[in-house]
Amino acid sequence: DLSSALKNLSVPTRILWGRADRVIPPAHAAHAPGFAAVHILDGVGHVPHMEDPALTARLLTETVRSAS
């Protein structure tokens, strides 16, 4: 459970979670801090950056741009 570490972040935060993740169920995303954008990705499992690299790259780019 990383929720205590996440609540101390002071940067734009997005959490990408695969709806088909069989390692850490997406229900765990409910524990994300309120300031974090949580994306539950359909058709994606435990490794979103490998399973949907285009969407992952787009979301990361948006996060970096929002920090400027």
All heavy atoms as TSV, in Angstrom:
chain	resi	resn	atom	element	x	y	z
A	1	ASP	N	N	0.844	-1.181	0.000
A	1	ASP	CA	C	0.000	0.000	0.000
A	1	ASP	C	C	0.886	1.240	0.000
A	1	ASP	O	O	1.614	1.493	0.956
A	1	ASP	CB	C	-0.900	-0.037	1.229
A	1	ASP	CG	C	-1.858	1.144	1.296
A	1	ASP	OD1	O	-1.918	1.948	0.349
A	1	ASP	OD2	O	-2.544	1.247	2.319
A	2	LEU	N	N	0.810	1.982	-1.077
A	2	LEU	CA	C	1.637	3.183	-1.212
A	2	LEU	C	C	0.864	4.469	-0.941
A	2	LEU	O	O	1.376	5.552	-1.180
A	2	LEU	CB	C	2.232	3.242	-2.621
A	2	LEU	CG	C	3.173	2.104	-2.986
A	2	LEU	CD1	C	3.589	2.215	-4.442
A	2	LEU	CD2	C	4.401	2.120	-2.092
A	3	SER	N	N	-0.347	4.366	-0.441
A	3	SER	CA	C	-1.163	5.561	-0.275
A	3	SER	C	C	-0.531	6.589	0.649
A	3	SER	O	O	-0.649	7.788	0.408
A	3	SER	CB	C	-2.573	5.204	0.193
A	3	SER	OG	O	-2.540	4.470	1.387
A	4	SER	N	N	0.176	6.181	1.677
A	4	SER	CA	C	0.814	7.153	2.570
A	4	SER	C	C	1.935	7.907	1.853
A	4	SER	O	O	2.113	9.101	2.056
A	4	SER	CB	C	1.343	6.479	3.828
A	4	SER	OG	O	2.319	5.517	3.504
A	5	ALA	N	N	2.673	7.233	0.992
A	5	ALA	CA	C	3.736	7.901	0.225
A	5	ALA	C	C	3.137	8.825	-0.829
A	5	ALA	O	O	3.639	9.929	-1.056
A	5	ALA	CB	C	4.657	6.875	-0.418
A	6	LEU	N	N	2.063	8.395	-1.459
A	6	LEU	CA	C	1.441	9.209	-2.504
A	6	LEU	C	C	0.868	10.504	-1.955
A	6	LEU	O	O	0.914	11.538	-2.620
A	6	LEU	CB	C	0.334	8.411	-3.201
A	6	LEU	CG	C	0.784	7.271	-4.092
A	6	LEU	CD1	C	-0.427	6.468	-4.558
A	6	LEU	CD2	C	1.562	7.778	-5.284
A	7	LYS	N	N	0.322	10.473	-0.758
A	7	LYS	CA	C	-0.319	11.685	-0.227
A	7	LYS	C	C	0.680	12.803	0.030
A	7	LYS	O	O	0.304	13.954	0.165
A	7	LYS	CB	C	-1.122	11.365	1.034
A	7	LYS	CG	C	-0.292	11.046	2.247
A	7	LYS	CD	C	-1.190	10.762	3.430
A	7	LYS	CE	C	-0.326	10.413	4.629
A	7	LYS	NZ	N	-1.114	10.105	5.793
A	8	ASN	N	N	1.976	12.488	0.069
A	8	ASN	CA	C	2.994	13.505	0.305
A	8	ASN	C	C	3.548	14.117	-0.974
A	8	ASN	O	O	4.395	14.998	-0.912
A	8	ASN	CB	C	4.144	12.912	1.126
A	8	ASN	CG	C	3.699	12.532	2.518
A	8	ASN	OD1	O	2.931	13.249	3.152
A	8	ASN	ND2	N	4.160	11.397	3.000
A	9	LEU	N	N	3.081	13.681	-2.126
A	9	LEU	CA	C	3.570	14.229	-3.390
A	9	LEU	C	C	3.102	15.664	-3.564
A	9	LEU	O	O	1.994	16.024	-3.187
A	9	LEU	CB	C	3.072	13.383	-4.558
A	9	LEU	CG	C	3.635	11.981	-4.664
A	9	LEU	CD1	C	2.969	11.238	-5.822
A	9	LEU	CD2	C	5.142	12.025	-4.873
A	10	SER	N	N	3.950	16.467	-4.169
A	10	SER	CA	C	3.578	17.861	-4.433
A	10	SER	C	C	3.741	18.180	-5.918
A	10	SER	O	O	4.029	19.316	-6.283
A	10	SER	CB	C	4.427	18.793	-3.570
A	10	SER	OG	O	5.801	18.612	-3.878
A	11	VAL	N	N	3.580	17.179	-6.750
A	11	VAL	CA	C	3.698	17.351	-8.198
A	11	VAL	C	C	2.422	16.809	-8.850
A	11	VAL	O	O	1.699	16.012	-8.244
A	11	VAL	CB	C	4.930	16.588	-8.756
A	11	VAL	CG1	C	6.216	17.175	-8.204
A	11	VAL	CG2	C	4.855	15.108	-8.435
A	12	PRO	N	N	2.133	17.237	-10.084
A	12	PRO	CA	C	0.973	16.658	-10.775
A	12	PRO	C	C	1.112	15.138	-10.821
A	12	PRO	O	O	2.186	14.612	-11.112
A	12	PRO	CB	C	1.064	17.257	-12.182
A	12	PRO	CG	C	1.838	18.520	-12.000
A	12	PRO	CD	C	2.821	18.223	-10.905
A	13	THR	N	N	0.037	14.457	-10.506
A	13	THR	CA	C	0.103	13.003	-10.361
A	13	THR	C	C	-1.025	12.329	-11.128
A	13	THR	O	O	-2.186	12.721	-10.998
A	13	THR	CB	C	0.003	12.626	-8.871
A	13	THR	OG1	O	1.035	13.318	-8.156
A	13	THR	CG2	C	0.142	11.148	-8.661
A	14	ARG	N	N	-0.650	11.346	-11.926
A	14	ARG	CA	C	-1.622	10.501	-12.619
A	14	ARG	C	C	-1.294	9.058	-12.294
A	14	ARG	O	O	-0.131	8.672	-12.283
A	14	ARG	CB	C	-1.565	10.688	-14.126
A	14	ARG	CG	C	-2.079	12.016	-14.576
A	14	ARG	CD	C	-2.148	12.070	-16.072
A	14	ARG	NE	N	-2.399	13.433	-16.474
A	14	ARG	CZ	C	-3.274	13.777	-17.396
A	14	ARG	NH1	N	-3.953	12.838	-18.030
A	14	ARG	NH2	N	-3.457	15.022	-17.707
A	15	ILE	N	N	-2.316	8.299	-12.058
A	15	ILE	CA	C	-2.141	6.874	-11.792
A	15	ILE	C	C	-2.830	6.125	-12.920
A	15	ILE	O	O	-4.019	6.331	-13.174
A	15	ILE	CB	C	-2.737	6.502	-10.423
A	15	ILE	CG1	C	-1.988	7.255	-9.322
A	15	ILE	CG2	C	-2.696	4.993	-10.214
A	15	ILE	CD1	C	-2.608	7.149	-7.959
A	16	LEU	N	N	-2.072	5.286	-13.607
A	16	LEU	CA	C	-2.613	4.478	-14.693
A	16	LEU	C	C	-2.771	3.062	-14.174
A	16	LEU	O	O	-1.808	2.471	-13.692
A	16	LEU	CB	C	-1.657	4.475	-15.893
A	16	LEU	CG	C	-1.156	5.836	-16.377
A	16	LEU	CD1	C	-0.270	5.658	-17.583
A	16	LEU	CD2	C	-2.303	6.755	-16.679
A	17	TRP	N	N	-3.967	2.530	-14.312
A	17	TRP	CA	C	-4.242	1.193	-13.805
A	17	TRP	C	C	-4.995	0.406	-14.864
A	17	TRP	O	O	-5.958	0.905	-15.443
A	17	TRP	CB	C	-5.124	1.281	-12.553
A	17	TRP	CG	C	-4.788	0.279	-11.513
A	17	TRP	CD1	C	-4.824	-1.077	-11.627
A	17	TRP	CD2	C	-4.350	0.553	-10.194
A	17	TRP	NE1	N	-4.449	-1.675	-10.450
A	17	TRP	CE2	C	-4.145	-0.678	-9.555
A	17	TRP	CE3	C	-4.128	1.716	-9.480
A	17	TRP	CZ2	C	-3.724	-0.777	-8.240
A	17	TRP	CZ3	C	-3.714	1.614	-8.181
A	17	TRP	CH2	C	-3.507	0.377	-7.571
A	18	GLY	N	N	-4.563	-0.782	-15.109
A	18	GLY	CA	C	-5.252	-1.624	-16.067
A	18	GLY	C	C	-6.460	-2.303	-15.435
A	18	GLY	O	O	-6.349	-2.904	-14.364
A	19	ARG	N	N	-7.583	-2.197	-16.089
A	19	ARG	CA	C	-8.800	-2.833	-15.574
A	19	ARG	C	C	-8.618	-4.348	-15.480
A	19	ARG	O	O	-9.208	-5.001	-14.630
A	19	ARG	CB	C	-9.992	-2.489	-16.460
A	19	ARG	CG	C	-11.309	-2.949	-15.891
A	19	ARG	CD	C	-12.501	-2.460	-16.693
A	19	ARG	NE	N	-12.558	-1.023	-16.918
A	19	ARG	CZ	C	-12.966	-0.117	-16.016
A	19	ARG	NH1	N	-13.346	-0.506	-14.816
A	19	ARG	NH2	N	-12.991	1.165	-16.318
A	20	ALA	N	N	-7.748	-4.903	-16.346
A	20	ALA	CA	C	-7.512	-6.353	-16.366
A	20	ALA	C	C	-6.284	-6.757	-15.542
A	20	ALA	O	O	-5.789	-7.873	-15.684
A	20	ALA	CB	C	-7.345	-6.824	-17.810
A	21	ASP	N	N	-5.806	-5.875	-14.675
A	21	ASP	CA	C	-4.632	-6.177	-13.845
A	21	ASP	C	C	-4.976	-7.312	-12.882
A	21	ASP	O	O	-5.870	-7.189	-12.048
A	21	ASP	CB	C	-4.203	-4.936	-13.065
A	21	ASP	CG	C	-2.846	-5.081	-12.388
A	21	ASP	OD1	O	-2.462	-6.219	-12.050
A	21	ASP	OD2	O	-2.179	-4.055	-12.205
A	22	ARG	N	N	-4.267	-8.438	-13.014
A	22	ARG	CA	C	-4.504	-9.584	-12.139
A	22	ARG	C	C	-3.474	-9.655	-11.012
A	22	ARG	O	O	-3.553	-10.532	-10.160
A	22	ARG	CB	C	-4.489	-10.877	-12.953
A	22	ARG	CG	C	-5.690	-10.965	-13.886
A	22	ARG	CD	C	-5.744	-12.247	-14.643
A	22	ARG	NE	N	-4.622	-12.274	-15.594
A	22	ARG	CZ	C	-4.147	-13.364	-16.166
A	22	ARG	NH1	N	-4.678	-14.531	-15.916
A	22	ARG	NH2	N	-3.148	-13.286	-17.012
A	23	VAL	N	N	-2.513	-8.720	-11.001
A	23	VAL	CA	C	-1.499	-8.680	-9.942
A	23	VAL	C	C	-1.985	-7.778	-8.806
A	23	VAL	O	O	-1.980	-8.175	-7.636
A	23	VAL	CB	C	-0.144	-8.190	-10.492
A	23	VAL	CG1	C	0.890	-8.103	-9.383
A	23	VAL	CG2	C	0.339	-9.112	-11.618
A	24	ILE	N	N	-2.387	-6.571	-9.151
A	24	ILE	CA	C	-2.932	-5.629	-8.172
A	24	ILE	C	C	-4.282	-5.166	-8.717
A	24	ILE	O	O	-4.331	-4.415	-9.691
A	24	ILE	CB	C	-1.998	-4.422	-7.954
A	24	ILE	CG1	C	-0.601	-4.892	-7.559
A	24	ILE	CG2	C	-2.575	-3.503	-6.881
A	24	ILE	CD1	C	0.433	-3.780	-7.511
A	25	PRO	N	N	-5.362	-5.609	-8.146
A	25	PRO	CA	C	-6.693	-5.296	-8.676
A	25	PRO	C	C	-6.949	-3.789	-8.753
A	25	PRO	O	O	-6.512	-3.026	-7.881
A	25	PRO	CB	C	-7.640	-5.950	-7.673
A	25	PRO	CG	C	-6.823	-6.996	-6.998
A	25	PRO	CD	C	-5.427	-6.466	-6.967
A	26	PRO	N	N	-7.646	-3.353	-9.784
A	26	PRO	CA	C	-7.905	-1.924	-9.949
A	26	PRO	C	C	-8.724	-1.308	-8.816
A	26	PRO	O	O	-8.705	-0.088	-8.650
A	26	PRO	CB	C	-8.645	-1.832	-11.286
A	26	PRO	CG	C	-9.043	-3.202	-11.644
A	26	PRO	CD	C	-8.168	-4.143	-10.885
A	27	ALA	N	N	-9.374	-2.107	-8.024
A	27	ALA	CA	C	-10.118	-1.561	-6.873
A	27	ALA	C	C	-9.182	-0.825	-5.916
A	27	ALA	O	O	-9.612	0.068	-5.181
A	27	ALA	CB	C	-10.853	-2.673	-6.142
A	28	HIS	N	N	-7.898	-1.163	-5.940
A	28	HIS	CA	C	-6.926	-0.486	-5.084
A	28	HIS	C	C	-6.780	0.993	-5.445
A	28	HIS	O	O	-6.343	1.787	-4.615
A	28	HIS	CB	C	-5.558	-1.170	-5.180
A	28	HIS	CG	C	-5.500	-2.487	-4.489
A	28	HIS	ND1	N	-4.631	-2.746	-3.459
A	28	HIS	CD2	C	-6.206	-3.626	-4.664
A	28	HIS	CE1	C	-4.803	-3.989	-3.041
A	28	HIS	NE2	N	-5.765	-4.544	-3.762
A	29	ALA	N	N	-7.132	1.357	-6.658
A	29	ALA	CA	C	-7.040	2.759	-7.082
A	29	ALA	C	C	-7.943	3.663	-6.259
A	29	ALA	O	O	-7.722	4.869	-6.186
A	29	ALA	CB	C	-7.372	2.878	-8.565
A	30	ALA	N	N	-8.934	3.092	-5.601
A	30	ALA	CA	C	-9.838	3.883	-4.756
A	30	ALA	C	C	-9.094	4.530	-3.592
A	30	ALA	O	O	-9.590	5.475	-2.994
A	30	ALA	CB	C	-10.968	3.010	-4.236
A	31	HIS	N	N	-7.895	4.042	-3.285
A	31	HIS	CA	C	-7.112	4.588	-2.178
A	31	HIS	C	C	-6.182	5.713	-2.612
A	31	HIS	O	O	-5.417	6.232	-1.801
A	31	HIS	CB	C	-6.295	3.482	-1.515
A	31	HIS	CG	C	-7.141	2.368	-0.995
A	31	HIS	ND1	N	-7.959	2.494	0.103
A	31	HIS	CD2	C	-7.334	1.110	-1.435
A	31	HIS	CE1	C	-8.605	1.369	0.317
A	31	HIS	NE2	N	-8.249	0.500	-0.615
A	32	ALA	N	N	-6.250	6.099	-3.882
A	32	ALA	CA	C	-5.400	7.184	-4.378
A	32	ALA	C	C	-5.811	8.496	-3.722
A	32	ALA	O	O	-6.985	8.699	-3.400
A	32	ALA	CB	C	-5.525	7.295	-5.892
A	33	PRO	N	N	-4.846	9.403	-3.528
A	33	PRO	CA	C	-5.196	10.700	-2.942
A	33	PRO	C	C	-6.121	11.479	-3.889
A	33	PRO	O	O	-6.089	11.287	-5.112
A	33	PRO	CB	C	-3.839	11.401	-2.790
A	33	PRO	CG	C	-2.907	10.673	-3.684
A	33	PRO	CD	C	-3.431	9.285	-3.840
A	34	GLY	N	N	-6.932	12.341	-3.334
A	34	GLY	CA	C	-7.921	13.077	-4.112
A	34	GLY	C	C	-7.349	13.959	-5.203
A	34	GLY	O	O	-8.029	14.240	-6.186
A	35	PHE	N	N	-6.111	14.417	-5.070
A	35	PHE	CA	C	-5.515	15.289	-6.075
A	35	PHE	C	C	-4.963	14.527	-7.270
A	35	PHE	O	O	-4.622	15.126	-8.291
A	35	PHE	CB	C	-4.388	16.139	-5.467
A	35	PHE	CG	C	-3.215	15.332	-4.978
A	35	PHE	CD1	C	-2.204	14.939	-5.846
A	35	PHE	CD2	C	-3.132	14.961	-3.649
A	35	PHE	CE1	C	-1.129	14.188	-5.394
A	35	PHE	CE2	C	-2.064	14.210	-3.189
A	35	PHE	CZ	C	-1.067	13.825	-4.061
A	36	ALA	N	N	-4.877	13.213	-7.189
A	36	ALA	CA	C	-4.311	12.406	-8.272
A	36	ALA	C	C	-5.385	12.077	-9.305
A	36	ALA	O	O	-6.504	11.725	-8.954
A	36	ALA	CB	C	-3.721	11.121	-7.719
A	37	ALA	N	N	-5.014	12.205	-10.569
A	37	ALA	CA	C	-5.896	11.770	-11.647
A	37	ALA	C	C	-5.709	10.264	-11.795
A	37	ALA	O	O	-4.593	9.792	-11.972
A	37	ALA	CB	C	-5.544	12.483	-12.943
A	38	VAL	N	N	-6.790	9.526	-11.690
A	38	VAL	CA	C	-6.725	8.066	-11.790
A	38	VAL	C	C	-7.365	7.640	-13.104
A	38	VAL	O	O	-8.495	8.032	-13.404
A	38	VAL	CB	C	-7.443	7.389	-10.601
A	38	VAL	CG1	C	-7.422	5.886	-10.746
A	38	VAL	CG2	C	-6.791	7.807	-9.286
A	39	HIS	N	N	-6.634	6.871	-13.872
A	39	HIS	CA	C	-7.114	6.376	-15.157
A	39	HIS	C	C	-7.161	4.855	-15.085
A	39	HIS	O	O	-6.124	4.212	-14.933
A	39	HIS	CB	C	-6.176	6.806	-16.289
A	39	HIS	CG	C	-6.023	8.287	-16.397
A	39	HIS	ND1	N	-6.841	9.056	-17.175
A	39	HIS	CD2	C	-5.149	9.132	-15.799
A	39	HIS	CE1	C	-6.481	10.321	-17.066
A	39	HIS	NE2	N	-5.456	10.395	-16.238
A	40	ILE	N	N	-8.350	4.291	-15.184
A	40	ILE	CA	C	-8.526	2.839	-15.239
A	40	ILE	C	C	-8.670	2.499	-16.721
A	40	ILE	O	O	-9.638	2.900	-17.370
A	40	ILE	CB	C	-9.773	2.371	-14.454
A	40	ILE	CG1	C	-9.758	2.909	-13.022
A	40	ILE	CG2	C	-9.881	0.854	-14.490
A	40	ILE	CD1	C	-8.649	2.397	-12.156
A	41	LEU	N	N	-7.685	1.784	-17.245
A	41	LEU	CA	C	-7.602	1.563	-18.683
A	41	LEU	C	C	-8.226	0.230	-19.088
A	41	LEU	O	O	-7.810	-0.834	-18.614
A	41	LEU	CB	C	-6.135	1.609	-19.114
A	41	LEU	CG	C	-5.341	2.848	-18.656
A	41	LEU	CD1	C	-3.900	2.747	-19.104
A	41	LEU	CD2	C	-5.986	4.117	-19.173
A	42	ASP	N	N	-9.202	0.294	-19.968
A	42	ASP	CA	C	-9.837	-0.914	-20.490
A	42	ASP	C	C	-8.869	-1.666	-21.395
A	42	ASP	O	O	-8.063	-1.055	-22.114
A	42	ASP	CB	C	-11.091	-0.558	-21.293
A	42	ASP	CG	C	-12.224	-0.054	-20.414
A	42	ASP	OD1	O	-12.320	-0.509	-19.255
A	42	ASP	OD2	O	-12.995	0.785	-20.888
A	43	GLY	N	N	-8.925	-2.973	-21.359
A	43	GLY	CA	C	-8.092	-3.798	-22.215
A	43	GLY	C	C	-6.626	-3.811	-21.844
A	43	GLY	O	O	-5.778	-4.214	-22.632
A	44	VAL	N	N	-6.309	-3.366	-20.635
A	44	VAL	CA	C	-4.925	-3.265	-20.168
A	44	VAL	C	C	-4.811	-4.028	-18.854
A	44	VAL	O	O	-5.728	-4.011	-18.039
A	44	VAL	CB	C	-4.520	-1.782	-19.978
A	44	VAL	CG1	C	-3.160	-1.643	-19.350
A	44	VAL	CG2	C	-4.573	-1.051	-21.312
A	45	GLY	N	N	-3.671	-4.682	-18.673
A	45	GLY	CA	C	-3.420	-5.428	-17.447
A	45	GLY	C	C	-2.433	-4.700	-16.546
A	45	GLY	O	O	-2.591	-3.513	-16.268
A	46	HIS	N	N	-1.388	-5.399	-16.123
A	46	HIS	CA	C	-0.453	-4.898	-15.114
A	46	HIS	C	C	0.619	-3.948	-15.658
A	46	HIS	O	O	1.236	-3.229	-14.881
A	46	HIS	CB	C	0.205	-6.090	-14.419
A	46	HIS	CG	C	0.986	-5.725	-13.197
A	46	HIS	ND1	N	0.397	-5.201	-12.064
A	46	HIS	CD2	C	2.313	-5.798	-12.937
A	46	HIS	CE1	C	1.330	-4.981	-11.157
A	46	HIS	NE2	N	2.498	-5.329	-11.653
A	47	VAL	N	N	0.852	-3.934	-16.955
A	47	VAL	CA	C	1.933	-3.090	-17.498
A	47	VAL	C	C	1.398	-2.166	-18.602
A	47	VAL	O	O	1.588	-2.400	-19.789
A	47	VAL	CB	C	3.124	-3.937	-17.999
A	47	VAL	CG1	C	3.958	-4.447	-16.862
A	47	VAL	CG2	C	2.657	-5.103	-18.850
A	48	PRO	N	N	0.725	-1.083	-18.223
A	48	PRO	CA	C	0.103	-0.195	-19.204
A	48	PRO	C	C	1.083	0.350	-20.241
A	48	PRO	O	O	0.732	0.498	-21.395
A	48	PRO	CB	C	-0.482	0.941	-18.370
A	48	PRO	CG	C	-0.501	0.469	-16.977
A	48	PRO	CD	C	0.472	-0.654	-16.856
A	49	HIS	N	N	2.297	0.633	-19.843
A	49	HIS	CA	C	3.264	1.215	-20.783
A	49	HIS	C	C	3.644	0.234	-21.884
A	49	HIS	O	O	4.087	0.639	-22.954
A	49	HIS	CB	C	4.502	1.725	-20.040
A	49	HIS	CG	C	5.264	0.657	-19.326
A	49	HIS	ND1	N	4.798	0.101	-18.150
A	49	HIS	CD2	C	6.425	0.035	-19.619
A	49	HIS	CE1	C	5.669	-0.821	-17.755
A	49	HIS	NE2	N	6.653	-0.886	-18.629
A	50	MET	N	N	3.462	-1.056	-21.651
A	50	MET	CA	C	3.732	-2.066	-22.675
A	50	MET	C	C	2.451	-2.426	-23.446
A	50	MET	O	O	2.502	-2.703	-24.634
A	50	MET	CB	C	4.289	-3.337	-22.032
A	50	MET	CG	C	5.588	-3.158	-21.285
A	50	MET	SD	S	7.020	-3.095	-22.328
A	50	MET	CE	C	7.082	-4.758	-22.928
A	51	GLU	N	N	1.328	-2.411	-22.761
A	51	GLU	CA	C	0.082	-2.870	-23.359
A	51	GLU	C	C	-0.651	-1.785	-24.146
A	51	GLU	O	O	-1.395	-2.092	-25.076
A	51	GLU	CB	C	-0.820	-3.452	-22.276
A	51	GLU	CG	C	-0.186	-4.675	-21.609
A	51	GLU	CD	C	-0.981	-5.166	-20.427
A	51	GLU	OE1	O	-2.197	-5.363	-20.570
A	51	GLU	OE2	O	-0.368	-5.356	-19.354
A	52	ASP	N	N	-0.460	-0.528	-23.770
A	52	ASP	CA	C	-1.023	0.596	-24.524
A	52	ASP	C	C	-0.036	1.755	-24.464
A	52	ASP	O	O	-0.263	2.758	-23.785
A	52	ASP	CB	C	-2.392	0.998	-23.973
A	52	ASP	CG	C	-3.174	1.868	-24.942
A	52	ASP	OD1	O	-2.553	2.497	-25.827
A	52	ASP	OD2	O	-4.410	1.924	-24.818
A	53	PRO	N	N	1.102	1.610	-25.167
A	53	PRO	CA	C	2.153	2.630	-25.080
A	53	PRO	C	C	1.714	4.009	-25.583
A	53	PRO	O	O	2.142	5.025	-25.026
A	53	PRO	CB	C	3.289	2.061	-25.920
A	53	PRO	CG	C	2.689	1.011	-26.772
A	53	PRO	CD	C	1.482	0.506	-26.037
A	54	ALA	N	N	0.859	4.062	-26.582
A	54	ALA	CA	C	0.441	5.364	-27.108
A	54	ALA	C	C	-0.373	6.140	-26.066
A	54	ALA	O	O	-0.129	7.337	-25.842
A	54	ALA	CB	C	-0.370	5.176	-28.388
A	55	LEU	N	N	-1.317	5.479	-25.431
A	55	LEU	CA	C	-2.122	6.143	-24.409
A	55	LEU	C	C	-1.257	6.526	-23.210
A	55	LEU	O	O	-1.371	7.631	-22.682
A	55	LEU	CB	C	-3.279	5.252	-23.961
A	55	LEU	CG	C	-4.163	5.814	-22.848
A	55	LEU	CD1	C	-4.759	7.156	-23.243
A	55	LEU	CD2	C	-5.237	4.815	-22.478
A	56	THR	N	N	-0.383	5.635	-22.806
A	56	THR	CA	C	0.502	5.925	-21.685
A	56	THR	C	C	1.367	7.144	-21.989
A	56	THR	O	O	1.494	8.049	-21.160
A	56	THR	CB	C	1.386	4.704	-21.355
A	56	THR	OG1	O	0.537	3.605	-21.021
A	56	THR	CG2	C	2.320	4.991	-20.197
A	57	ALA	N	N	1.940	7.206	-23.177
A	57	ALA	CA	C	2.780	8.343	-23.569
A	57	ALA	C	C	1.972	9.636	-23.587
A	57	ALA	O	O	2.442	10.679	-23.130
A	57	ALA	CB	C	3.415	8.080	-24.929
A	58	ARG	N	N	0.751	9.562	-24.106
A	58	ARG	CA	C	-0.090	10.764	-24.141
A	58	ARG	C	C	-0.399	11.279	-22.741
A	58	ARG	O	O	-0.280	12.479	-22.454
A	58	ARG	CB	C	-1.397	10.477	-24.875
A	58	ARG	CG	C	-2.179	11.774	-25.153
A	58	ARG	CD	C	-3.561	11.499	-25.611
A	58	ARG	NE	N	-4.322	11.242	-24.368
A	58	ARG	CZ	C	-5.541	10.762	-24.336
A	58	ARG	NH1	N	-6.168	10.445	-25.428
A	58	ARG	NH2	N	-6.152	10.562	-23.192
A	59	LEU	N	N	-0.751	10.378	-21.842
A	59	LEU	CA	C	-1.068	10.797	-20.471
A	59	LEU	C	C	0.156	11.345	-19.751
A	59	LEU	O	O	0.064	12.339	-19.017
A	59	LEU	CB	C	-1.683	9.629	-19.700
A	59	LEU	CG	C	-3.062	9.195	-20.188
A	59	LEU	CD1	C	-3.488	7.897	-19.527
A	59	LEU	CD2	C	-4.089	10.287	-19.948
A	60	LEU	N	N	1.316	10.726	-19.965
A	60	LEU	CA	C	2.546	11.243	-19.355
A	60	LEU	C	C	2.907	12.612	-19.919
A	60	LEU	O	O	3.321	13.511	-19.181
A	60	LEU	CB	C	3.693	10.258	-19.554
A	60	LEU	CG	C	3.590	8.967	-18.754
A	60	LEU	CD1	C	4.707	8.002	-19.157
A	60	LEU	CD2	C	3.634	9.241	-17.272
A	61	THR	N	N	2.744	12.792	-21.215
A	61	THR	CA	C	3.028	14.091	-21.842
A	61	THR	C	C	2.117	15.160	-21.266
A	61	THR	O	O	2.577	16.266	-20.951
A	61	THR	CB	C	2.866	13.985	-23.369
A	61	THR	OG1	O	3.802	13.028	-23.868
A	61	THR	CG2	C	3.103	15.316	-24.048
A	62	GLU	N	N	0.836	14.850	-21.114
A	62	GLU	CA	C	-0.096	15.809	-20.525
A	62	GLU	C	C	0.311	16.163	-19.097
A	62	GLU	O	O	0.203	17.326	-18.688
A	62	GLU	CB	C	-1.506	15.235	-20.532
A	62	GLU	CG	C	-2.125	15.141	-21.907
A	62	GLU	CD	C	-3.472	14.434	-21.903
A	62	GLU	OE1	O	-3.978	14.077	-20.814
A	62	GLU	OE2	O	-4.018	14.223	-22.996
A	63	THR	N	N	0.784	15.190	-18.350
A	63	THR	CA	C	1.194	15.442	-16.962
A	63	THR	C	C	2.407	16.363	-16.933
A	63	THR	O	O	2.439	17.320	-16.155
A	63	THR	CB	C	1.513	14.115	-16.254
A	63	THR	OG1	O	0.372	13.272	-16.313
A	63	THR	CG2	C	1.893	14.350	-14.790
A	64	VAL	N	N	3.382	16.101	-17.778
A	64	VAL	CA	C	4.585	16.945	-17.822
A	64	VAL	C	C	4.207	18.366	-18.238
A	64	VAL	O	O	4.680	19.341	-17.631
A	64	VAL	CB	C	5.630	16.340	-18.775
A	64	VAL	CG1	C	6.770	17.311	-19.033
A	64	VAL	CG2	C	6.161	15.026	-18.226
A	65	ARG	N	N	3.356	18.500	-19.223
A	65	ARG	CA	C	2.935	19.836	-19.674
A	65	ARG	C	C	2.200	20.592	-18.568
A	65	ARG	O	O	2.340	21.806	-18.440
A	65	ARG	CB	C	2.053	19.721	-20.907
A	65	ARG	CG	C	2.843	19.410	-22.145
A	65	ARG	CD	C	1.962	19.491	-23.375
A	65	ARG	NE	N	2.758	19.151	-24.541
A	65	ARG	CZ	C	2.335	18.467	-25.569
A	65	ARG	NH1	N	1.081	18.037	-25.607
A	65	ARG	NH2	N	3.139	18.197	-26.577
A	66	SER	N	N	1.432	19.893	-17.772
A	66	SER	CA	C	0.668	20.555	-16.714
A	66	SER	C	C	1.569	21.075	-15.598
A	66	SER	O	O	1.170	21.934	-14.825
A	66	SER	CB	C	-0.389	19.616	-16.142
A	66	SER	OG	O	0.198	18.633	-15.298
A	67	ALA	N	N	2.794	20.563	-15.529
A	67	ALA	CA	C	3.721	20.986	-14.474
A	67	ALA	C	C	4.479	22.250	-14.863
A	67	ALA	O	O	5.144	22.858	-14.031
A	67	ALA	CB	C	4.716	19.864	-14.174
A	68	SER	N	N	4.369	22.662	-16.103
A	68	SER	CA	C	5.116	23.840	-16.588
A	68	SER	C	C	4.460	25.136	-16.178
A	68	SER	O	O	3.316	25.287	-16.054
A	68	SER	CB	C	5.229	23.793	-18.106
A	68	SER	OG	O	5.900	22.632	-18.503
